[in-house]
């Protein structure tokens, strides 16, 4: 993985975190995935280690869980 991936579900907590992340990480270095709109990506997020959203998966594979918006189980 050469860039970060930010997973969220569209809730107010997630949208706020998305705005902050996009202010911190340069354009083209982060992919934003809205799991509420892309249900097919839930398994991908879970495989990456995401337990709840919002979460940022770093290029080294570490997962940063930011606040708590929704459990990955709730998104299945």
N, C-alpha and C positions, 0 to 999 in steps of 0.2 A: 504494500500500500504506500503510495507516495503523497497522499493528501489526507486530510482529516475528513470525517463524515459526521455531520450533526443530525441526529435523529430526534424527531419531536412528533407530537400528536395534534398540534394546533391550538392547544389550550392557552389561556393568557400567560401562564408561567412559561410555557414553551416559546411563545412568540417573543416575550421579553428576553429570554435567554438567547434566542436566535438573533435578535437585533444586537445584543452585546457581543456575541461570537463574531458576527459579521463586521463589527467595528474593530475587533482585535486581530482577526486572521485575514490576510490579504485575499482579494478576489482571486479565484482560481485555485486556491489552496484548501478550500472546504466545499464539500458537497452537502447540500441540505436535503434531507429526506423527510417528508411529511407522512408519517405512518398511517394517519387517518385517511389520507388520499391514496396511499400506495400500500395497501394491505399485503401485497405480494412481497414486500420488503421486510415484513415483520420477522420472518425466519432468518433473513440475512442479519438483521440487527441482533437477534437472539444469539446467533452463531458467533457474532463478534464480541459477545459478552454483555450486551445491553440488558439490564434488569428493569430499568424504568427510564422514562423520558421526562425531560430533555436529557440527552446524553451526547457526549462528543467522543468519538473513537479516533484516537491519534494515529499517526502513521506507524508508530512502533507497536500498535495493537492495544495499548492501554486505553481503558474506558474511564472517562470522567463523567460521573453522574451528577447532574446539576439540579439542585433543588429536588422537587418531586411533583410531577404533573400526572403521570399515569404509569401503572405497572405494565410491563411487556405482556403479562398474562391478560390484562384487560383489553389489550389491542388485538389479541388473537381472534 
